[in-house]
Each structure stands twice: as C-alpha cells, then as structure tokens.
Amino acid sequence: MKTVGLFAGIGGLEAGLQSSGLETSLLCEIWGPAKTVLNARFPDTDLHDDVETLASLPADAEVLVAGFPCQDLSQAGRTAGISGKRSGLVGHVFRLLDRDRKKWVVLENVPFMLQLDSGSAMRTLVEEFEVRGYRWAYRIVNSLSFLPQRRERVIFVATNTDTDPADILLSDDAAPDLGVEPLSAAAHGFYWTEGIRGLGWAENAIPTLKNGSTVGIASPPAILLPNGAVVTPEIRDAERLQGFDVDWTLPAEGAGKASLRWSLVGNAVTVPVAKWLGASLLRPGQYETDRDRSFEELRRWPRAARSDGKKRHCVDIGSYPVWQEREPLHAFLQFPGKPLSARATRGFLSRAARAKLRFAPGFLDLLRTHLSHMETKSDTNAPAFAVAAE
C-alpha cells in the first residue's frame, strides 16, 4: 500500500507506516525546519511545500494520511475551532479527495477536538466523510501503550472499501500496567511550568511532550529521578520518547534551527502508534459489535465511535490497543539530562504553595532538597544524572 502524507511535520506518521510495510509516495509540509528533516529522512520521496497549492494526489496511492494542524483545536492553543486559520486547512483533504478519491484516509489530532465547541470539529469531519460515502471509526490512542510518554491523540480512519474501519482501529484492547510506584523506585514526570491548576503528573513516564513556541523556546517536562535528582530530558531522549531514532531532527540544527528541535518533536506523531496502525491496515482484526453502545443518547462526542454506513455507534473501548513491555523511565533515558534550575524549581514551589492540588507524599520535600542543592552547588550536571542512571 502506498501513502500520501499531508501536514507531514517530521514524518512520524509516515515513518511508522513505512516500518509496518507501507510506502510513502508523496509528502507535503510547509514549515522550513520540518522540510529539512523530511528531505534528510525521506530522500527518495517527493516533497511538496504547501497543501493549498497541491493540485492532485498520486494515482497509485491508496492511503491519504494527515496529522492536520491542531493549533485551533488544542486546549493550550487558540481554540478557534475547525474553521480556524490553521486547523481549517483540513478542508484541503476533502478538496483533494474530491479530485482523487482514495480508498483509505487516516487523520490525527488532539482529544480536545471532541470537546471544543460541543465537538463541532468531529461533527464536521464525520459529516464530510459520510456525504462522500465513507464509513469511519475513531479512537483515542495513548502513546503510553508503547513508550514511557503519556500522550493521547485521536486517530480517525475512513474508507470506501468493503473492509470495516472498525476492524482496523477497534479490534485491539489491552489492560495497561499502571501500578503506583513510590518516588524512590521509579522516575516521575511533571511539568515544572504548572503547579496551580495542574501538574501533568506521570508515574514511570513523562507527560505529553509539548511543542514549545514557534520562536524556539523549549518547554520540556521535568523528571524526578529515583535518587531525588530533578532533570529535564535531553533532545535526543525526547526524540526517543516519540519513537524516533536518535538525532532524527538533527538536520534542522544543521540548517541553523537548533532551537526548534523541541517544537519539531513536540508537534510529531508518535512513531509506534503509526506502526501499530499500519500493521492493522495490512492485516485487519475483527471488531466485536458487542462493544457498540447507543450514540443518540450522548451529549458529547465519545472517546471512541464508528459508523457502519447506516448508523453511528459509540464504542466501549480503552485508549490502549496494546501494552508493550518497556524499561522503567530512568533506565530508558540514555543522555545526561539538564538539572532543573534553581529559578525554575523556586517558581514551581511558589505556585505549588498557592495550589489546592494534592501532591504525592514527599514530592515537594524532594523538590525543596533539589532547590537547596542547586543553590549551593555550582556544578551538579553530570553527577545528578550519573547516579540515577546506574
């Protein structure tokens, strides 16, 4: 099966699909730093620079994939909705499908699209596909199924073939191993930029990697290691936490865009999620209809749903299609992290003191110890990580 990748970013969807056996015929991406990465990582694939000027799709491609812009759909973004300037670009998917009808369409975006404006984004998508005769299914998938990063994304699959999209997306369901780990036994990720209304707390994992700012200001999470050190991960580990090879985004640095590597990684689709999806496209499972629930009685869009071509159904399924065994987070990390600065730690503790959040017992005490260490030691970089990595 051959694919076309719109809004390709650094190729997370395409890399995962290719690793499962699909082939990429065309990529489309407008952002210069991302194009630099695509040219390096997909050197034999044609790259078009603007979906608005893309006139047609390759005739031999069967699958159209698009991780369309989420800025207008994200809770942390503009929340302008599906008609916003950026997220509204998904309309070009339908323009191109009307010219070059494809058997399969795969879309990816943030879960907040199910809530924003009473779910108008998802309503728009399904209505556009239904009027074109496509059946569809969608589901929230958590990257924690594969890697130590808690990252939920909506995966949407539509088809005009005889294959049920639910067989692709909704036939696998696993029980995650989410046991509570003490602070002394496992690493815990959190966002040091928060602390009043939220924390992004993740046990033996990091919270969702963010894209930072468009001017290159990174916003990595912090990681409390079992030895009490508090670090932020290095960019190469951030790439690994998204399932990319080490230095996947290095070509952007060679083009003078080193500071934007965090944005490139934070915007990406997690590679193993796409690999799982590609394997399902090539070898569909069997959806059990006893998971169907009534759709009409719902007041909001569910976390998973499908259309059989005649009726919409809510689907009772989790966000973990599989659960892959993995190393604990502190063992997963390969590169020296940067100790969280005294200024950042002090700011977090100040916000936490005003918060009504419930913190893990001993967590704030460990942060205070880290702050004292950062204030009294001039060189804590290597030792703080080296002890934890042993």
C-alpha positions in Angstrom: 0.0 0.0 0.0 1.3 3.5 -0.9 0.5 6.6 1.1 0.4 10.4 0.7 1.3 12.4 3.8 -0.2 15.9 4.2 0.9 18.2 7.0 3.7 15.7 7.4 5.8 17.6 10.1 8.9 15.5 10.6 7.3 12.3 9.3 6.1 10.5 12.5 3.0 9.0 10.8 4.9 8.2 7.6 7.9 6.6 9.5 5.6 4.4 11.5 3.6 3.3 8.5 6.7 2.6 6.5 8.1 0.5 9.3 5.0 -1.7 9.1 5.3 -2.2 5.4 3.6 0.8 3.7 5.4 3.0 1.2 5.3 6.8 1.0 4.7 8.3 -2.4 4.4 12.0 -1.6 4.9 14.3 1.4 3.5 17.8 1.9 4.8 20.2 4.5 5.2 24.0 4.6 7.4 24.6 7.6 11.1 25.0 6.6 12.7 23.3 9.6 10.4 20.3 9.2 11.0 20.2 5.4 14.8 20.0 6.1 14.2 16.9 8.3 11.9 15.3 5.7 14.4 15.8 2.9 17.0 14.1 5.0 14.9 11.2 6.3 12.8 10.6 3.1 15.4 11.4 0.4 13.6 9.4 -2.3 10.1 10.8 -1.7 8.7 13.8 -3.5 8.1 16.7 -1.1 5.5 19.5 -1.9 5.7 22.6 0.2 2.1 23.8 0.5 -1.2 21.9 0.7 -3.0 25.0 -0.6 -1.2 24.7 -3.9 -1.2 20.9 -4.2 -3.3 20.2 -7.3 -3.7 16.5 -7.1 -2.6 13.3 -5.4 -0.5 10.4 -6.9 -2.8 8.0 -8.7 -1.0 4.9 -7.2 -1.5 5.9 -3.6 -4.3 4.1 -1.7 -4.0 5.9 1.7 -4.1 9.6 2.5 -2.7 10.4 5.9 -2.9 13.9 7.6 -1.9 15.0 11.0 -3.6 18.3 10.3 -2.7 21.4 12.4 -4.1 21.3 15.9 -3.4 24.9 17.0 -7.1 25.9 16.7 -8.3 22.7 18.4 -5.9 22.4 21.3 -6.8 23.5 24.8 -3.4 25.1 25.0 -3.8 26.8 21.6 -6.1 29.3 20.1 -9.3 27.2 20.4 -10.7 28.9 17.3 -12.2 25.6 16.2 -12.2 23.6 13.0 -12.8 26.8 11.0 -9.7 28.5 12.4 -7.0 29.6 10.0 -4.7 26.7 10.8 -6.9 23.7 11.6 -9.3 24.8 8.8 -6.6 23.6 6.4 -8.1 20.1 6.8 -10.6 21.3 4.2 -7.9 20.7 1.6 -8.1 17.0 2.4 -11.7 16.9 1.1 -10.8 19.1 -1.9 -8.1 16.6 -2.9 -10.3 13.6 -2.2 -13.0 15.0 -4.5 -10.4 15.1 -7.3 -8.5 11.9 -6.5 -10.7 9.6 -4.4 -8.7 7.3 -2.1 -9.6 4.1 -0.5 -8.3 5.0 2.9 -7.9 8.2 4.9 -6.1 8.5 8.3 -6.4 11.7 10.3 -4.7 12.5 13.7 -5.3 15.3 16.1 -5.7 16.3 19.8 -8.5 14.8 22.0 -9.7 18.3 22.9 -11.3 18.4 19.4 -14.0 16.2 20.9 -15.0 18.8 23.4 -14.3 22.2 21.8 -17.4 24.0 20.7 -19.5 20.9 21.6 -17.4 18.7 19.3 -18.1 20.7 16.1 -14.7 19.7 14.7 -15.5 16.0 14.8 -19.1 16.6 13.7 -17.7 18.4 10.6 -15.3 15.6 9.8 -17.8 12.8 10.0 -20.4 14.6 8.0 -17.9 15.4 5.3 -16.9 11.8 5.1 -20.4 10.4 5.3 -21.7 12.6 2.4 -18.8 11.2 0.3 -19.8 7.6 1.1 -17.0 6.7 3.5 -17.5 4.6 6.6 -15.4 5.7 9.6 -14.1 4.9 13.0 -12.1 6.8 15.5 -10.5 6.2 18.8 -8.2 8.0 21.4 -4.9 6.2 21.5 -2.4 6.7 24.3 1.3 6.6 23.3 1.9 5.0 26.8 0.8 1.8 25.1 4.3 1.7 23.5 6.7 4.1 25.3 7.0 5.9 28.6 5.2 9.0 27.4 1.5 9.7 28.4 0.2 11.2 25.2 -3.4 10.9 23.9 -4.3 11.5 20.3 -7.5 10.9 18.3 -6.8 8.5 15.4 -9.5 8.6 12.7 -9.8 6.1 9.9 -12.3 6.3 7.0 -12.7 4.0 4.0 -14.9 3.4 0.9 -13.7 -0.2 0.7 -15.6 -3.3 1.9 -13.3 -3.5 4.9 -14.8 -2.2 8.1 -12.6 0.6 9.5 -13.6 -0.7 13.0 -11.6 -3.9 12.1 -8.5 -1.6 11.7 -8.9 0.6 14.7 -11.1 -1.0 17.2 -10.3 -4.7 17.4 -7.4 -4.4 19.9 -7.8 -3.6 23.5 -5.3 -4.1 26.3 -5.1 -3.7 30.0 -2.3 -1.2 30.8 0.2 -1.8 33.6 -0.3 1.4 35.5 0.7 0.3 39.0 1.5 3.1 41.5 5.3 3.3 42.0 6.9 5.0 45.1 9.1 8.0 44.4 12.2 6.1 45.4 11.6 3.3 43.0 10.6 4.9 39.7 11.0 8.2 37.8 8.1 10.6 37.8 7.5 13.2 35.1 5.7 16.5 35.6 5.5 20.0 34.2 7.5 22.5 36.2 5.8 25.3 34.3 2.5 24.3 36.0 1.7 23.8 39.7 -1.5 25.7 40.4 -4.3 24.1 38.4 -2.4 21.1 37.0 0.8 19.2 37.1 0.9 16.7 34.2 2.0 14.1 36.7 3.1 10.8 35.2 4.4 7.7 37.0 7.3 5.9 35.4 6.6 8.1 32.3 6.6 11.7 31.2 3.5 13.8 30.5 2.8 14.8 26.9 5.8 16.4 25.2 4.8 19.9 24.1 6.0 21.8 21.0 7.3 24.9 22.8 7.0 28.1 21.0 7.4 28.9 17.3 10.4 31.0 18.1 12.2 28.0 19.5 11.7 28.3 23.3 11.6 24.7 24.5 9.1 23.5 27.2 10.4 20.1 28.2 8.9 18.4 31.2 10.9 17.7 34.4 11.7 14.2 35.6 12.1 13.4 39.3 14.6 10.5 39.3 14.6 7.8 41.9 17.7 9.2 43.6 16.0 12.6 44.1 17.6 14.4 41.2 15.3 16.6 39.1 16.3 16.9 35.4 14.8 17.9 32.1 15.4 15.3 29.3 17.9 15.9 26.5 16.5 16.4 23.0 17.8 13.0 21.8 15.8 11.3 24.6 12.8 13.4 23.6 13.1 12.0 20.1 13.3 8.5 21.5 10.2 9.2 23.7 8.4 9.9 20.5 9.7 6.7 18.9 12.2 8.3 16.6 15.8 7.3 16.0 18.4 9.4 17.9 19.1 12.7 16.1 16.1 12.4 13.8 15.8 16.1 13.9 19.5 16.9 13.7 19.2 18.1 10.1 17.2 21.1 11.3 20.1 22.0 13.5 22.4 21.9 10.5 20.2 24.3 8.8 20.6 26.8 11.6 17.4 25.8 13.5 18.8 24.0 16.6 16.5 25.7 19.0 13.4 24.5 17.0 14.1 20.8 17.5 11.9 20.7 20.5 9.0 22.2 18.5 9.5 19.6 15.8 9.5 16.7 18.2 6.5 18.0 20.3 4.4 18.5 17.1 5.1 15.0 15.9 3.0 11.8 15.8 4.4 9.0 18.0 6.0 6.6 15.6 5.0 3.3 17.3 1.3 4.4 17.2 1.6 4.8 13.4 3.4 1.5 13.2 0.6 -0.3 15.0 -1.9 1.4 12.7 0.0 0.4 9.6 0.1 -3.2 10.7 -3.7 -3.1 11.2 -4.2 -1.7 7.8 -2.3 -4.5 6.2 -3.8 -7.2 8.5 -7.2 -6.1 9.8 -8.5 -7.7 13.0 -12.1 -8.5 13.8 -14.3 -5.9 15.5 -16.7 -7.3 18.1 -20.0 -5.5 17.8 -20.9 -6.2 21.4 -18.7 -3.1 22.1 -21.4 -0.9 20.4 -23.3 1.5 22.6 -26.1 3.9 21.8 -24.8 7.1 20.1 -28.0 9.1 20.1 -28.3 9.4 23.8 -24.9 11.0 24.2 -24.5 14.7 24.9 -20.9 14.8 23.9 -18.6 13.0 21.4 -17.3 9.8 23.0 -13.7 8.7 23.2 -14.3 6.1 20.5 -17.0 5.7 17.9 -17.8 4.3 14.5 -20.2 4.4 11.6 -21.3 1.2 9.8 -22.6 3.3 6.8 -26.1 3.4 8.2 -25.8 4.3 11.8 -23.3 5.8 14.2 -22.3 3.9 17.3 -20.4 4.8 20.5 -17.7 2.2 21.2 -16.8 0.8 24.6 -13.0 0.5 24.3 -9.9 1.8 26.1 -7.1 4.0 24.8 -4.5 1.2 25.0 -4.7 -1.0 21.9 -1.7 -3.0 23.2 0.7 -2.8 26.2 4.3 -3.3 25.3 6.8 -4.2 28.0 9.4 -1.5 28.4 12.3 -0.4 30.7 11.5 1.9 33.6 11.8 5.5 32.6 15.0 6.2 34.5 16.6 3.2 32.6 15.1 4.3 29.3 16.9 7.6 29.4 20.3 7.4 27.6 21.6 11.0 27.7 22.6 13.3 30.5 19.6 15.5 31.4 19.9 19.1 32.5 19.2 19.7 36.2 16.1 21.8 36.7 17.4 25.3 37.5 17.1 26.9 40.9 14.9 29.6 39.3 12.5 27.1 37.7 12.3 25.0 40.9 11.7 28.0 43.0 8.9 29.2 40.7 7.3 25.8 40.7 7.4 25.6 44.5 5.9 29.1 44.8 3.0 28.1 42.7 2.6 24.8 44.5 2.3 26.6 47.8 -0.7 28.5 46.5 -2.3 25.5 44.9 -5.1 23.2 46.2 -3.6 20.3 44.3 -2.8 17.0 46.1 0.8 16.1 45.6 2.4 12.7 46.1 3.7 12.4 49.7 7.3 13.5 49.8 7.3 15.1 46.4 7.5 18.7 47.4 10.2 17.9 50.1 12.3 16.3 47.3 11.9 19.5 45.2 13.0 21.6 48.2 16.1 19.4 48.6 16.8 19.8 44.9 16.5 23.6 45.2 18.9 23.6 48.1 21.3 21.5 46.1 21.1 23.8 43.1 21.6 26.9 45.2 24.7 25.6 47.0 26.4 23.5 44.3 28.0 25.2 41.3 28.4 22.0 39.1 25.6 19.4 39.5 25.0 18.5 35.9 26.8 15.2 35.4 26.6 13.7 39.0 22.9 14.3 39.3 22.2 12.2 36.2 25.0 9.7 36.5 23.9 8.4 39.9 20.3 8.0 38.7 21.3 6.2 35.5 23.4 3.5 37.3 
